[in-house]
Amino acid sequence: MNQFMTEEQLQRNVVRSARELGWNVHFNWKSFHSPKGWPDLVLAKPPRLIFAELKGPKGKLRPDQEMWRDVLRDCGQEWHLWRPDDLDDIYALLMGEDAEST
């Protein structure tokens, strides 16, 4: 089922679930005037701050997205690449059932 979920559907799913679980969620509605590569979602629930790039089943990171991944990780931030098949792991993370990782 998840292999047919679009990136837009994935984002709606993650945003809804995160908000229901008490996370503060930020995303740009229309980012055509913003610099390229910034992660799709920023999720905050103290003490945790997560940057997440969302892709469909076969989507690939662009060089500008790889640059932001590397910069954020080098700054000690938690960055994830999430795809539809990762939904169970995403839900576990949002519920606090995973080990913190960067």
C-alpha positions as CSV (number, residue, x, y, z in Angstrom):
1,M,0.0,0.0,0.0
2,N,2.7,2.5,1.0
3,Q,4.5,2.1,-2.3
4,F,1.7,4.0,-4.0
5,M,1.6,6.9,-1.4
6,T,2.8,10.2,-2.8
7,E,5.1,12.6,-1.0
8,E,2.2,14.9,-0.5
9,Q,0.1,12.1,1.2
10,L,3.1,11.1,3.3
11,Q,3.5,14.7,4.5
12,R,-0.2,15.0,5.4
13,N,0.1,11.7,7.3
14,V,3.2,12.7,9.2
15,V,1.9,16.2,10.0
16,R,-1.4,15.0,11.3
17,S,0.2,12.2,13.4
18,A,2.9,14.5,14.8
19,R,0.3,17.2,15.9
20,E,-1.9,14.5,17.5
21,L,1.1,13.4,19.5
22,G,1.9,16.9,20.7
23,W,4.7,17.9,18.3
24,N,5.0,21.4,17.0
25,V,5.2,21.2,13.2
26,H,6.6,23.6,10.6
27,F,6.6,23.4,6.9
28,N,6.7,25.8,4.0
29,W,3.3,25.9,2.2
30,K,4.8,27.3,-1.0
31,S,8.6,27.5,-1.1
32,F,9.3,28.8,-4.6
33,H,10.7,32.1,-3.1
34,S,12.8,30.2,-0.5
35,P,16.3,28.9,-0.9
36,K,16.3,25.3,-2.3
37,G,17.1,22.2,-0.3
38,W,15.6,23.1,3.2
39,P,14.0,20.0,4.7
40,D,10.2,19.5,4.2
41,L,9.4,19.3,7.9
42,V,10.7,20.7,11.2
43,L,9.3,18.9,14.2
44,A,9.8,20.1,17.8
45,K,8.8,18.4,21.0
46,P,11.3,19.3,23.7
47,P,13.9,18.2,24.1
48,R,13.9,16.9,20.6
49,L,14.2,18.8,17.3
50,I,13.8,16.8,14.0
51,F,14.5,17.9,10.4
52,A,12.8,15.6,7.9
53,E,13.1,15.3,4.1
54,L,10.2,13.5,2.6
55,K,10.4,11.5,-0.6
56,G,8.1,9.2,-2.5
57,P,9.1,5.5,-2.9
58,K,11.7,6.3,-5.6
59,G,12.6,9.9,-5.0
60,K,16.2,10.9,-4.7
61,L,17.9,13.7,-2.7
62,R,19.0,16.6,-4.8
63,P,22.5,18.1,-4.2
64,D,21.0,21.1,-2.3
65,Q,19.1,18.7,-0.1
66,E,22.3,16.7,0.5
67,M,24.1,19.9,1.5
68,W,21.4,20.8,4.1
69,R,21.5,17.2,5.4
70,D,25.2,17.4,5.9
71,V,25.2,20.9,7.4
72,L,22.4,20.1,9.9
73,R,24.1,16.8,10.9
74,D,27.4,18.6,11.3
75,C,25.6,21.0,13.6
76,G,24.5,18.1,15.7
77,Q,20.9,18.1,14.5
78,E,18.7,15.1,13.9
79,W,17.9,14.8,10.2
80,H,15.9,12.0,8.6
81,L,14.9,10.9,5.1
82,W,11.4,9.5,5.3
83,R,9.6,7.5,2.6
84,P,6.1,5.9,2.7
85,D,7.6,2.5,3.7
86,D,9.0,4.2,6.8
87,L,5.6,5.1,8.3
88,D,5.8,2.5,11.1
89,D,9.3,3.7,12.1
90,I,8.1,7.3,11.9
91,Y,5.1,6.7,14.2
92,A,7.4,4.9,16.6
93,L,9.8,7.9,16.6
94,L,7.0,10.4,17.1
95,M,5.7,8.3,20.1
96,G,9.2,8.3,21.6
97,E,9.7,4.6,21.1
98,D,13.0,4.8,19.3
99,A,16.5,5.7,20.4
100,E,17.5,9.2,19.5
101,S,19.8,9.2,16.4
102,T,21.3,11.8,14.1
